[in-house]
Amino acid sequence: MKNEQMNLEHLWMPFSANRDFKSKPRLMNAANGLYYQKPDGSPVLDGTAGLWCCNAGHGHEKIVTAIQEQAAKMDFGPSFQLGHPLAFKAAERLLKLAPSDDFQYAFFTNSGSEAVDTALKISMAYQQHIGHTEKTMIIGRERAYHGVGFGGITAGGLPSNKKYFTLLPGFDHICHTHDLEHNAFSKGEPSWGKHLADDLERVIEKHGADTIAAFITEPVAGSTGILVPPKGYLKRIREICDTHNILLIFDEVITGFGRLGTPFAAQYFDVEPDMITCAKGLTSGTVPMGAVMVKTEIYDAFQQGDAKAIDLFHGYTYSAHPLAAAAALAAIDVYSEDGLIDRAADMASYWEDAMHSLRGVGSIIDIRTIGLMAGIEMEARDGKVGARGYDVFTDAFHEQGLLIRITGDTVALSPPLIIEKEHIDQIVEILRKIIPNH
Ligand SMILES: Cc1ncc(COP(=O)(O)O)c(C=O)c1O
């Protein structure tokens, strides 16, 4: 179908420049493997796994079949006080990827935002259940993205996402770890910046440890432009949380399911949080689903008193929707059968070298890489943050058939884990060509 035949007016697109899009749309209507297809049939190389989602690539037969079969078998099942077998199987299967056997419980949601809000609520309720009644605050980090629920935007650290909205009380933030002067062009974890974890001590001292329920962080900050934690930083964060009995939540919505060459970033950094939020790659992006993986001691704290009383007043109509549960089971099978969980570890050094070969090109001021993630930061135009990034993004799509993600003036790359070296070369060559034009 040609764009001009379509009425694009009525959809209010999320996180989009609606008017500009509608004047020159970017539509894709098919996908297979590493490629999307535009309505005119031309291919678009997927440099972003959709939106950090499609780790198995597009249209994987096993996942497609699982969803189709489940749709025909049972379309929907109520999730409160009732269950269907795939929900329980999906929980069990997901937890096999957890960093340790201490994680024995999964709570399903429909998105990363819901997973974050769920984890924040669980942490607050947990502290109440174990008698720490003053521990109600949540600490996040500047520049963090934890989705768009009120909990997520308040815990998050992106000013544009907070502007105009009344935020929740009882939140504070530590500083982020990005510093061009000290850690630009780092390959993997920067060697400078571990000490920044101690900012958590500052915030704890400010409010008192007995007022803080949890600290939430993305192990690698993604949506703000790929900020890789300095060496030793996350271990130090873990120590501080332990010292003050503060729960540590890793928001692994983008770092889960093999993005760094391990099931979760927790294993990559060898740091075990108390809860992990995930989504996106959980179903390889095929059906919306998120989850919170929880340690047994947390779940157990809710299982006191009357066994016939609801233990957590929280949940979603579509928690563990049958199609999502079927998709998750199939996707996790595919990840293990096709060797995708650790594939990023094999590709990482090629990826890193290829990305860093762009150093010196055009307006690039930093390149950050880890696993199969890269952030290529360009200098902002005077007084126009994000304008250069937007132009590179639209040029890549319209002229070069390459899908990249832009956050501000940073190109953020996170391809499907099935990517081959030739595609990595292709991405780099396109960027080498177009970045200097902007
Ligand atoms: C770290 C992190 N948390 C939460 C979310 C929100 O996920 P969703 O868009 O599925 O609500 C995202 C989305 O990119 C994310 O990167």
PDBQT file of the ligand as one rigid body, heavy atoms in Angstrom, charges set to zero:
ROOT
HETATM    1  C1  LIG A 501      15.435   0.147  31.192  1.00  0.00    +0.000 C 
HETATM    2  C2  LIG A 501      14.014   0.281  30.753  1.00  0.00    +0.000 A 
HETATM    3  N1  LIG A 501      13.029   0.181  31.639  1.00  0.00    +0.000 NA
HETATM    4  C3  LIG A 501      11.746   0.275  31.295  1.00  0.00    +0.000 A 
HETATM    5  C4  LIG A 501      11.389   0.497  29.987  1.00  0.00    +0.000 A 
HETATM    6  C5  LIG A 501       9.958   0.641  29.627  1.00  0.00    +0.000 C 
HETATM    7  O1  LIG A 501       9.510  -0.434  28.885  1.00  0.00    +0.000 OA
HETATM    8  P1  LIG A 501       8.128  -0.335  28.087  1.00  0.00    +0.000 P 
HETATM    9  O2  LIG A 501       8.331   0.636  26.988  1.00  0.00    +0.000 OA
HETATM   10  O3  LIG A 501       7.901  -1.751  27.632  1.00  0.00    +0.000 OA
HETATM   11  O4  LIG A 501       7.100   0.110  29.036  1.00  0.00    +0.000 OA
HETATM   12  C6  LIG A 501      12.380   0.609  29.022  1.00  0.00    +0.000 A 
HETATM   13  C7  LIG A 501      12.043   0.855  27.617  1.00  0.00    +0.000 C 
HETATM   14  O5  LIG A 501      12.880   1.068  26.768  1.00  0.00    +0.000 OA
HETATM   15  C8  LIG A 501      13.732   0.518  29.412  1.00  0.00    +0.000 A 
HETATM   16  O6  LIG A 501      14.735   0.653  28.533  1.00  0.00    +0.000 OA
ENDROOT
TORSDOF 0
